[in-house]
Structure formats: C-alpha cells, structure tokens
C-alpha cells in the first residue's frame, strides 16, 4: 500500500466561534446535548478513561444524530420503545443511547422488567440474563461480546445486536457478536499495517486541546484511527484491541494476538496479562472465567503459539473486575491474581 500522510487534525470543527459545550457536566446531560443540537453547537465529551486519564472528544451533534436511523433499522427502536440504560451517562455509549431515546420520544426506564431495549456491556448482559430480559433487544458494546455469551443470551430469549466503536470514531462495525462484525452503514473500514482505519460521517473533530491529546490520528484521505488493531477478511472485521504488549525474556508479545488464538473454543471469557517477574521482566498469564476452558485453551496454545507467546501461568476468576464504564479493568485484574485460583 502506498504511504499516506497522517495528522491529528480532523474534520472542520463546526460553526466559527461556536464553543464546544461540555454536556456531560450538565445536571441533565441528555437535555444539554439536545439543546446543543438545536443551536448547532459542537459538544465536548469525556472518554471512559479505562486505560488512562479521560480525554475530551469534540464532535458535532450530527455525528451522532445522523446514525440514529441506522440504529433504529437494526434494532427496531421507535417512539413506543422503553429503553433501559443502567450504566453511567459519563460513558459515551450510554449517553448516546439516552440521547437517542429522548430524541425519538421513547421512554427511558429504570428497571429491566419494564424494558423493550437494553443498552449493556457484555459483563452487564451476563449479570442481567434472566426472565426479565426475555423478548428484549439488547444492544451490547463497550467490550467484545463472545459467541458463547451471545448463544446464552439467545437461549434466554434475548435478541442481541453488538457493535464495535470508540468515543472518537462512534460506530465502526455491527454484528451478532465480536466474531461476526461488519462495517456499520455509512462506514468505510480499512486495515492498514494491522491498524483499523475508519472513514464515516460519525467521526469526531479531535480532542479538546486543554484536556490533552490521545491516540486519534487522521489521514489525508479522510480516514481516522485510534490505534486499535484488527483484521478485515471477506468483509468481516475482527478487532484485536489496542497494541497492548508484554515484554517477557526480551521478547515483546502482543496480548491481543495471543487472545485471538485462545478465545475461539472458549465457553467463558479469556484474557491475557503480564505478571511482573524479577528475572524475565514479566510472565504471560491467561485468566479464564470458566475453568473447563483450560484444556482446549492449552491445546490451542501448544498448536498455535511459539516461544514467548506461550502462556506460563493459567488462572480462574469467577468474575472479572470492571471499570466504572463496565469494561474489564486489566490493571485491577493483575492486582487481584494473587488471590485467584491457580490452574497450572
């Protein structure tokens, strides 16, 4: 592929002289967003801050509202819907859902038993599965939804739609689970040198400079990336996560590559982390939520991984620690492994 120029500058930041409104700080963030939309003002939204200090993303309100009709077509959401968003509105996926509901005139409800549409992270879906969600449409994001959890939800009568996106990019891909994602309507996706690049009407303008910069980069041809790695094969996008790496015995191992090998046969969740080691720098560890996954995962490791990629320790934890936004907290997971059940 021919070289392309990159910059941190995005699309035009909207009307000249219109300051970005920090709607998340308002008493009613949803009303504040809709008021900004009515006035044509951009908005400034914090990221979830799951891996670092939260950054502030600046975007037009149209970069959200233009995607509403596609979400409605994919989920059946309409003015008669009752939408349950149990997560905090400081998370952009939750604020987006609440804004969309109010924009449509749909009701926002506070209990699972009252809902027709629920917006959940995979961990929240796992906890909420039960009779109250039978017949409900669950819109799941924030982390990758495993095929196994998708099957369990289906067996419980839940209709699941899953999407991959980012605070900076908004929607990127949609599908039933993380192994069957295809580009969201209106989105062009490319994988360049292993990184996912996106061009769409839903991109943000960039970061609020006063709050610091982040991983977002733009190319001259209108594509943007936040550094997530992935593969695009026959129109199916596999997201491998950020370029998180562990250095063990002088070898740098990308944990997302190891997880991609180990996860396909798993019934539960599979996460790979590095534990500090005085001689090796770190040792690669696998954390399983279902101990019955140990044998198939170890077989995959023997057949598909070599050298430093092969995990040295295997642990079982019944529940994964989560950030306030409902994502798996890898830092806390490492801290808790001392109390976890060792499987090997």
N, C-alpha and C positions, 0 to 999 in steps of 0.2 A: 504494500500500500504506500502511496506517495506521502511524503511528510506533510503535515498540516500545522498551521500556526495556532498557538494557544494564548489565551489571556484570561484574566479574572473578571473582565467586563462582560456583562450580559446585555439583554435587550434594553431598549430605552426605558428609563425609569418612570415613565408616565408624564403627566402634565407638568410643565415647567413651574417650579415654585410650590408644588403640592407636597408638603412634608408627609412622610410615611407615618401612619397612625399606629401606635403600639396598642393594638386592640386587646391583646392578652392581658394587659394590665387594667383593663376597664372592669367595673363592677359586673357588667354583663358583656362578655367578650363577643357573643353572637350578635347582639344588637349593635355593638361598636363596629363590627365587620360590615354588617348590612348598611349602616349609616355611611361608612367609608365608600361602599359600593355606590350608594345613591349619589354621593358627592363626587365620584370619580377620583378619589384619593387612593394612593397605594397604602399598603399595610405592612407593618413590621412584626414578624412572628418569631419567637424563640424556637430553636430546635429542642429536641428532647433532652440533650445533654447526657446521653447514656454512656459516652466514652470520654467526654471532656467537658470543660465549661461550656454551657449553652451559647450558641451563636445566634445572631438575629438575622433572619432572612427577610429581604424586602421583595414584595411582589405586588402585581396589580390584582385587584379583586376578580377581574375577568379570568385570570389564570386559574381560578377555582371555578367560577360560575360557568365557564364555557364547557367544563367537563360534566356538569350536572346531568344533561340529557343522556349521556352515555351511561352514567351510573344508574339512572332510572331504567334504561332499557335492559341493563344487565341484571338488575335486582328486583324489578317490579315496584320500586319505590314510587309512591304518589301521595297526593294530599290526604288520602284516607289512611296512610300508614301510621303506625305507632312505633317510634324509634327509641331504642334503649342504648344509651352511650354511658356505660358505667365508669369509664376511665376519665382521668383529669383532662380538662379543656386546655391545659398547658401543652398537651400533646397535639401536634397539628392534625393527626389522623382523626382524633376525637372532635377537635374544633371544626374541622371540615364537615364531619357528619352532622354536628349540631347546626351549623350554618345552613347546610343543605336542607335539613328537615324544616327549619323555620322559613327558609326561602320558598319552599314548596307549600307551606301551610300544614305540614304533617305535625303530629303531636310528639313531643319528647316525653317519655315516661321514665319512671324511676325504678320499676320492678320488672324482672324477667317475665313474670307471668302475664304482664299486660302488653307485651311487645309483639309486633309483626316482623321487625327488622332490628337486629342487634349488631353493634359495631364492637369488635373484640380483638384482642391479641390472641395468638394461639394458646398461651397459658390461661388466659381468661376463659376462652372457649372450653378448654379442658375442664376447668373448675365448674363451669356453668352447665355442662351437659346433664340433662335430666328431663323429666316430663314437661317442665315449664317451657322448654325450647322446642318441643315437638311442633313441626309445621312452620317454624320461624326461619327467616332468611338471615344467616349470619354472614356479615361482611368482615373478613378477617385480614389483618395486616399488622405491621409492626415488627414481625419476625417471620421466618419461613414456616409455613404450615405443612407438616409432614403428611404424606399419603395415608399413613396409619391413623392419624387423628382425623383426617378427612373421612376415612371409612367409618370410624367410630361415630362421628357426628351424623353421617348418613344413616347408620343403623339406629340412631336415636331420633330420626325423623327431621333432622336439621338440614336445610338447604344452604350450602356453603359456597360463597364466592370469595376468592383470595386475590389480593393484589400486592405487588411489589412497587415501592416508590421511595421517595426521600423528601424531606422537608424542602429541599432546594428544587427538586425536579417535579414534585407532585406525582401523578400517576405515570407509571412506566409500563407495567405488564399486568395482565389479569388471567386468572385461570382457576381450576378447582383446588389446586394445591401447588406447592413450590416446584414440583417436577413437571408441571404442565402449563407453564406461564407463556402467554403470547402477548405481543405488544398491544397496549391499550388503544382504543380507537383514537386516531389522530396523532399517534406517536410513531416516530421513526426510531428504530433501535439499531445500533451497530456495536460490534465488539472489536475494539482496536487494541492490538497488543495486549489482549487479555482484560482490558477495561471496558465497562459498559458506558457507551455514549448515547445520548438521547437528544432528539430534536422534536419539539412539540409546542403547541400554544400554552402549555401549562407550566413552563419554566419560570423560575423567579428571575428578578433583575440582578441579584447579587446579595452581598451582605451589607448590613449597616456598619460602616467603617469604624464607628465609635465603639462597637461591641467586639471587634476583632474579625479576622478573616478565617476561612476554613478551607475544606478540600475542593470546593466548587471551582471548575475551570470550564471555559468556553473555547471553541474552535472557530475559525473564521467562517466555516460553512454552517454555523448556527447550532452545532451540537454542543452538549454540555455533559460533564461527568462529575461525580463526587468521589471517584476512585473505586467504586465497587467493581469487583472482578466477576467475570461470568463467561458463559459460552452461549452461542446462538447457533443452533443446529436445526435445519428444516423449520424455521420459524418459531421454535421453542427456546425460550430464554431460561437458562439455568444460572441462578445468582449464587456466587461463591463468597460473597461478603467482601469486606474491606481487606486490604493487604496486610492482615494481622499475621505476624511471623514470630516464631520461637527459634532462638539460636541454641543448638544443642551440640556439644563437642565440636564447635567450629562450623557446623552446618546450619544454614538458615532454612527452616521448614515453614511453609505457609499452611496454617491450620485449616483454612478453608479447603485446600486441596485434599488434606487427609480426611476431613469430614465428608467430602464428596465421595470418597471411596467407601467409607464405613457406613454411611447412612442408608443406602438403598434397601438392605434386607431388614432394617430395624423396625420393631414394633413401637418402641418408645423414642425418646429424643437422644441424640448423640452429640456431644460437644467435646472438642479437643482444646486443651490448655497446656501451658508450660508451667511446671513447678520448679522453683529455684533449686539449684544443685551446686554444692561447693566446688566440685571438680569440672562438671560438664557445662556449667552455666545455667542449664535448665534441662529437665527431662520431659518428654512428651507424655501427657496423660489423657486418657479417654474417660469421660463421665457419661454414664448410662442412667436413664430413668427406669428402664426395665431390665433387671439382671438377666433375663432369658436371652437378651441380645448379645451376651458376651461371646458365646461360641460362634455364631455367624459373623460377628464383627471381627473376631480374632482370625477367622478363616479368610475374610476379605483382606485383612492386614497382611497376612502371610503371602497371599497371592498377588496383591495389588500395590504393596508398598515395599520400599527398599531402604536400607541404611537408616539415616536419622529420621526418616518419615515414619518408621515403625514405632508405635507407642510402646513405652516401657511399663507403664502402670495403668491399671483399669479400676475405676471406682463406680459404685452405685449410690445415687442420691434419689430419694423418693420425690423430692420437689426441688426445682431449680430456683435459685434466688433471682428476684426480679428488680429492675429499676422502678422508679415511680411511674414511668411511662409504660410499664408492663413488658419490657424487653428483658432477655436474660442478661444478668449482670455478671460478666465473666470475671471481673476483679473480685467481687464478693465470692464467686464460686471457688476461685483459687484459695481465698482465705478460709473457706469452710471445708476444704478437702481433708484437713486433719481429722475431722470428726466423721468423715464419710466411711461407708463400708468398703474396705479394700477387696477387690475381686481377684486380684492376682499379685 
